[in-house]
Amino acid sequence: MTTTTAPLNTLRGAVRGTVVTPGDPSYDESRRVYNALHDRRPAVVVHAVDAGDVIAAVLYAREHALPLAVRGGAHAVAGHGTVDDGLVVDLSRMRGVRVDPAARTARAEGGATWGDFNHATHAFGLATTGGVVSTTGVGGLTLGGGMGHLARRYGLSCDNLIGADVVTAEGTLVTCDAERNPDLYWALRGGGGNFGVATSLLFRLHPVDDVFAGLTCYPLDGDVVRAWQAMNADAPVELNTILVIALGPEEPFLPERWHGRPICAAFTCFTGPGSEDEKVLARLDTLGPVVGRFMDRMPYPVINTLFDEQLPPGLYHYWKGNFSRELTEGAVAAHVAYGETMPAMESDTAIFPIDGACHEVGPEETAFAYRDAVFSHSFGASWSRAADSEANIAWTRAYDEALRPHTQAGGYVNFMDTDDQDRVRVNYRQNYDRLREVKRRYDPDNVFRLNQNIVP
């Protein structure tokens, strides 16, 4: 589908931001997303600077029957932030974060990243649960649920979302919270990008300043995985550890003989007092033989940058995700077997704990349905050469097939890839029918369908 000059001039006149089309010098940069696997060619990219621009872009896409993609941090592994022959609303110029330290809240614009958010809130000794890579978008992570280093103590990102401004499919700006449009507010907390463009999000903040954080590395062994599960069950909520299975990084804290070899690592964030740091190390020492360690007191925003260099934009990614109440023997065996054949240095498995405060919210209080899950398994290949795509995708699919019998039916929507549309109902579980009703109210024509889509 093509667009003509006259309508495009109308669009350019309606927005304060930039309208980019094929042939423009900035087109290739404007169409690029984090995951290089999705090399798509939109007809129009609108770099919005405010909600008015978003409204104009949505109305233009509807008027000209253009598929509509919404891009915040551009991290969506399934490439939902871009589309062939359609219109992309790019929010990356809307990155402001305003903190109210007295109320302990922060309002982030729709294109803000967690690096932006953490920088702004840390000045006041405050934070909320966010991602583990600083370039991840605040909006996309939160709308899917939002796991991170503070989840056991303060809940998911969506549990800390207390309001949002949303541009709907009709081009209307709607404010939602517990009192205003509560059905939309409920759906945004885990229902993904199905209901509109979130142009700003209001969060509850918590006192978080310096944390004791970093990596403790062990040989890849089922006993380490079992010991980590036992430690997690007994750990205070101030101690959040993500179990990472990867190839040993070429870092000074890891001896050279472990570089490129399969390892387990406890990616730790402790928000308790510094007087307890030695006890945290003692817990970590019980998991197995420590082959390398980088642990220190650091400002909270720093922990979200530790993997930025390993996972820059432009890599190829193909991921899967599942929830589970426990790590069964079958799950442990699958993780170890596929960890031993990890295909690239950039690839990894991350098992997030989602107990503690995450379990204090009922399964129907938000759209995030798996409140009985204790772990979220994120796994898949990341690689640097297009020629390796077929092998890496095949490895991830085989890993998923091996793990599926040992996990729950659904998984985290932010870890779902392009071929997981058949899992949408089980991913939303008992909340699916209610989500469909909200979808029918706010987007009956399924304008916002480039997501883990709830068909109205």
C-alpha positions in Angstrom: 0.0 0.0 0.0 1.3 3.5 -0.8 0.5 6.9 0.3 0.2 10.0 -1.9 1.9 13.3 -1.4 -1.2 15.3 -0.6 -2.4 13.2 2.3 1.2 13.0 3.7 1.4 16.8 3.6 -1.8 16.9 5.6 -0.3 14.5 8.1 2.9 16.6 8.3 0.8 19.7 8.9 -1.0 17.9 11.7 2.0 16.9 13.8 4.8 18.8 15.6 7.1 15.9 15.3 8.7 14.4 12.2 7.1 12.3 9.4 9.5 10.0 7.7 8.8 8.0 4.5 10.8 5.8 2.1 13.5 7.9 0.4 14.0 10.3 3.2 17.6 10.4 4.5 16.6 9.2 8.0 14.3 6.4 6.8 16.6 3.4 7.4 17.3 4.7 10.9 13.7 5.4 11.6 12.5 2.0 10.6 15.1 0.1 12.7 14.0 -1.8 15.8 16.1 -3.5 18.6 15.6 -7.0 17.1 17.4 -7.2 13.7 15.3 -10.2 12.8 12.5 -7.8 11.9 13.7 -5.8 8.9 10.5 -4.2 7.9 9.6 -1.3 5.6 6.8 0.9 6.9 5.1 3.4 4.6 5.2 6.1 7.2 7.0 6.6 10.5 5.7 9.4 12.8 8.1 10.5 15.4 5.6 11.9 17.9 6.5 14.6 20.4 3.2 14.7 22.3 -0.3 13.2 22.6 -1.6 15.4 19.8 0.9 13.9 17.4 -0.2 10.4 18.4 -3.9 11.3 17.9 -3.1 12.6 14.4 -1.1 9.5 13.5 -3.8 7.1 14.7 -6.5 9.0 12.8 -4.3 9.1 9.6 -3.7 5.3 9.8 -7.4 4.6 10.2 -8.4 7.0 7.4 -5.9 5.4 4.9 -6.4 1.8 6.1 -2.8 1.4 7.1 -1.7 -1.2 9.6 -0.6 0.6 12.8 2.4 -0.3 14.9 3.4 1.4 18.2 7.0 1.8 19.2 8.2 2.8 22.6 11.6 1.4 23.5 11.5 -0.8 20.3 12.5 -3.9 22.4 9.5 -6.1 21.5 11.1 -9.4 20.6 8.3 -10.2 18.1 8.9 -6.9 16.2 5.6 -5.3 17.1 7.2 -1.9 16.9 7.4 -2.0 13.1 5.3 -3.1 10.2 5.6 -3.5 6.4 3.6 -1.0 4.4 1.9 0.5 7.5 2.3 3.4 9.9 4.6 3.4 12.9 3.9 5.7 15.8 7.4 6.2 17.3 7.3 7.5 20.9 11.1 7.7 21.4 11.0 11.5 21.5 8.5 11.4 24.4 10.9 10.4 27.2 10.2 12.9 30.0 9.8 11.6 33.6 8.4 13.9 36.3 8.8 12.8 39.9 6.7 14.0 42.8 8.9 13.0 45.8 6.3 14.0 48.4 3.6 11.8 46.8 6.2 9.2 45.9 4.9 9.0 42.3 6.5 9.4 38.9 4.8 10.1 35.5 6.7 8.8 32.5 6.0 9.7 28.9 5.2 6.8 26.6 8.7 6.6 25.0 10.7 6.7 28.2 13.1 3.9 28.9 13.9 2.4 32.3 17.2 4.1 32.1 15.4 7.5 31.8 13.0 6.5 34.6 15.6 5.2 37.1 17.8 8.2 36.5 15.0 10.6 37.3 13.7 8.7 40.4 17.1 7.9 41.9 17.7 11.6 42.5 15.1 11.3 45.2 16.1 7.9 46.5 13.0 6.3 44.9 12.3 3.5 42.4 9.8 1.0 41.2 10.1 -2.4 39.6 11.5 -2.1 36.0 13.4 -4.1 33.5 16.9 -5.5 33.6 18.2 -3.7 30.5 18.2 0.1 30.7 17.1 0.6 27.1 13.9 -1.3 27.6 10.8 0.8 27.2 8.8 1.6 30.3 5.4 1.3 28.5 5.9 -2.0 26.8 7.3 -3.7 29.8 4.6 -2.4 32.1 1.6 -3.2 29.9 2.8 -6.8 29.6 3.3 -7.2 33.4 6.8 -6.1 34.2 9.3 -8.3 36.0 12.5 -7.0 37.4 14.9 -6.8 40.4 12.3 -5.3 42.8 9.5 -7.6 42.0 9.6 -9.8 45.1 9.6 -6.8 47.4 7.3 -4.4 45.5 5.4 -6.4 42.9 5.4 -6.2 39.1 5.7 -3.0 37.2 1.9 -3.2 36.4 1.2 -3.6 40.1 2.8 -0.1 40.6 0.9 1.5 37.7 -1.6 3.8 39.3 -2.8 5.7 36.2 -2.3 6.2 32.4 -3.2 8.5 29.5 -4.2 6.5 26.5 -5.0 7.4 22.9 -7.7 5.1 21.8 -8.5 3.7 18.3 -11.0 6.6 17.9 -8.2 9.1 18.4 -9.5 10.1 21.8 -7.2 10.8 24.8 -8.6 8.9 27.8 -7.3 9.1 31.3 -7.7 5.9 33.4 -7.1 4.9 37.0 -9.0 3.2 39.8 -11.8 5.7 39.5 -11.8 6.9 35.9 -12.3 4.3 33.2 -11.4 1.5 35.6 -12.0 -1.2 33.1 -9.3 0.2 30.8 -7.0 0.7 33.8 -7.5 -3.0 34.8 -6.8 -4.2 31.3 -3.6 -2.2 30.9 -2.0 -4.0 33.8 -0.9 -7.1 31.9 -3.1 -6.9 28.8 -0.4 -5.6 26.5 -0.8 -3.0 23.8 -4.3 -4.1 22.8 -6.2 -1.1 23.9 -4.4 2.0 22.7 -1.3 4.1 22.8 -0.1 4.8 26.4 1.2 8.4 26.1 2.0 8.6 29.8 2.1 6.3 32.8 1.9 7.2 36.4 3.7 4.9 38.9 3.9 4.4 42.7 7.5 4.7 43.9 9.3 3.1 46.9 12.4 4.1 48.9 15.3 2.4 47.1 18.8 4.0 47.0 22.0 1.9 46.9 21.6 -1.9 46.5 24.0 -4.8 47.0 24.0 -6.3 43.5 25.9 -8.2 40.8 26.7 -11.7 39.6 27.8 -14.8 41.3 28.8 -17.6 38.8 28.8 -21.3 39.2 29.4 -24.3 36.9 26.2 -25.3 35.0 24.8 -28.1 37.2 21.4 -29.3 38.1 22.4 -29.2 41.8 23.0 -25.4 41.5 19.5 -24.9 40.0 17.9 -27.0 42.7 19.8 -25.1 45.5 18.8 -21.8 43.9 15.1 -22.8 44.0 15.5 -23.8 47.7 17.2 -20.5 48.5 14.6 -18.5 46.8 11.8 -20.2 48.8 13.6 -19.2 52.0 14.9 -15.8 51.0 13.5 -12.5 52.4 11.7 -10.4 49.8 14.5 -7.8 49.9 16.7 -10.5 48.2 15.9 -10.9 44.5 18.0 -13.3 42.5 17.4 -14.1 38.8 19.0 -17.4 37.8 20.9 -16.9 34.5 22.2 -19.8 32.4 24.7 -18.6 29.8 28.2 -19.0 28.4 30.7 -17.5 30.7 31.3 -13.8 29.8 34.8 -12.5 29.0 34.9 -10.4 32.2 37.8 -9.8 34.7 35.8 -11.3 37.6 35.5 -14.7 35.8 38.7 -16.7 35.3 39.6 -17.1 31.6 39.1 -20.9 31.7 35.4 -20.2 32.2 35.1 -17.8 29.3 32.6 -19.3 26.8 31.8 -22.3 29.0 28.3 -23.0 30.2 27.7 -21.5 33.6 24.9 -20.6 36.1 24.8 -17.2 37.6 22.8 -15.7 40.4 22.0 -12.1 39.2 21.4 -10.5 42.6 19.7 -7.4 43.9 19.5 -6.9 47.6 17.6 -3.9 48.8 18.2 -4.5 52.5 20.7 -2.7 54.8 24.4 -2.9 54.1 24.9 -4.6 57.4 23.2 -7.7 55.9 25.5 -7.9 52.8 27.7 -10.6 54.2 24.7 -12.8 55.0 23.6 -12.4 51.3 27.1 -13.6 50.2 26.8 -16.6 52.6 23.4 -17.6 51.1 24.9 -17.4 47.6 27.9 -19.5 48.6 25.5 -22.3 49.5 24.4 -22.8 45.9 27.6 -24.4 44.6 31.3 -23.8 43.9 31.7 -20.1 43.1 33.9 -19.8 40.0 33.6 -16.0 39.7 31.9 -13.1 41.3 31.2 -9.4 40.9 29.2 -8.1 43.8 29.2 -4.6 45.2 27.1 -1.8 46.7 25.9 0.4 43.8 23.2 2.9 43.0 20.0 1.1 41.9 20.1 2.5 38.4 23.5 0.9 37.8 22.2 -2.7 38.1 19.9 -2.1 35.1 22.9 -1.3 32.9 25.1 -4.3 33.6 23.9 -6.2 30.5 23.5 -3.2 28.2 26.9 -3.8 26.4 26.2 -7.5 26.0 22.7 -6.9 24.4 23.1 -3.8 22.2 20.5 -2.9 19.5 21.0 -4.8 16.2 21.4 -8.4 17.4 19.0 -11.1 16.2 16.6 -12.5 18.9 14.1 -15.3 19.1 12.6 -16.0 22.5 10.1 -18.1 24.3 8.6 -17.9 27.8 6.7 -20.1 30.3 5.5 -19.9 33.9 5.8 -22.5 36.6 5.0 -23.1 40.2 8.2 -25.0 40.7 11.3 -26.2 39.0 10.6 -29.9 38.5 13.3 -32.4 37.8 12.2 -32.4 34.2 12.5 -28.6 34.0 16.0 -28.7 35.6 17.1 -31.3 33.1 15.8 -29.3 30.2 17.5 -26.1 31.3 20.8 -27.9 31.9 20.7 -29.8 28.6 20.0 -26.7 26.5 22.4 -24.6 28.6 25.1 -27.0 27.6 24.4 -26.3 23.9 23.9 -22.6 24.2 24.5 -21.4 20.7 26.0 -18.0 21.1 27.6 -15.7 23.8 24.7 -13.3 23.5 22.1 -16.1 24.3 20.9 -16.8 27.8 18.1 -18.3 29.9 16.7 -16.2 32.7 14.5 -17.6 35.4 12.7 -14.7 37.2 11.2 -15.2 40.7 7.7 -13.8 40.8 6.6 -14.7 44.3 6.7 -12.4 47.4 4.7 -9.2 46.7 3.7 -10.5 43.3 1.5 -13.0 45.2 -0.2 -10.3 47.2 -2.3 -9.3 44.2 -5.2 -11.5 43.3 -5.3 -13.3 39.9 -8.3 -11.2 38.7 -7.2 -7.9 40.3 -5.1 -7.1 37.2 -5.0 -8.6 33.7 -1.8 -10.4 34.7 -3.3 -13.8 35.4 -0.5 -16.1 36.7 -0.4 -15.0 40.3 0.1 -18.6 41.4 3.4 -18.9 39.3 6.6 -18.7 41.3 9.0 -18.6 38.3 8.9 -17.1 34.8 11.2 -18.8 32.4 12.7 -16.6 29.6 14.9 -18.4 27.2 16.0 -18.2 23.6 18.8 -17.4 21.2 20.4 -14.1 20.5 23.0 -13.9 17.8 24.9 -11.5 15.6 24.8 -13.0 12.0 21.7 -13.3 9.8 23.2 -16.5 8.4 22.8 -18.2 11.8 19.1 -17.4 12.1 17.7 -20.8 11.1 19.9 -22.8 13.5 19.2 -20.5 16.4 15.5 -20.5 15.9 15.4 -24.3 15.7 17.4 -24.5 18.9 15.0 -22.3 20.8 11.9 -24.2 19.5 13.4 -27.5 20.6 14.2 -26.0 24.0 10.6 -24.8 24.3 9.3 -28.3 23.3 11.5 -29.9 26.0 10.4 -27.5 28.7 6.7 -27.3 28.0 5.6 -30.5 29.8 7.2 -29.2 33.0 5.6 -25.7 33.0 2.2 -24.2 33.1 0.1 -23.7 29.9 0.7 -20.0 29.6 3.7 -17.6 29.6 4.6 -14.0 30.0 3.3 -12.0 27.0 6.5 -9.9 26.7 8.5 -13.1 26.0 6.2 -14.4 23.3 7.5 -14.4 19.7 5.7 -13.9 16.4 4.5 -17.6 16.2 2.9 -17.6 19.7 -0.5 -16.2 18.7 -2.1 -19.5 19.5 -1.1 -19.1 23.1 -2.9 -15.8 23.7 -5.9 -17.2 25.5 -3.8 -19.4 27.9 -1.4 -16.5 28.5 -4.3 -14.4 29.8 -6.0 -17.4 31.3 -9.2 -16.7 33.3 -9.0 -13.0 32.4 -9.2 -13.5 28.7 -13.0 -13.1 28.3 -13.0 -9.9 30.4 -10.1 -8.5 28.3 -12.0 -9.3 25.1 -14.9 -7.2 26.5 -12.6 -4.3 27.2 -11.1 -4.7 23.7 -14.6 -4.5 22.2 -15.3 -1.3 24.0 -12.1 0.5 23.2 -10.9 -1.1 19.9 -13.8 -2.9 18.2 -12.1 -2.8 14.8 -8.8 -4.2 16.2 -6.8 -1.3 15.1 -4.2 -2.2 17.7 -3.5 -5.7 16.5 0.3 -5.8 16.3 0.7 -7.3 19.7 -0.2 -10.6 21.5 -3.6 -9.9 20.1 -6.9 -10.2 21.8 -9.3 -10.4 18.8 -12.6 -8.4 19.6 
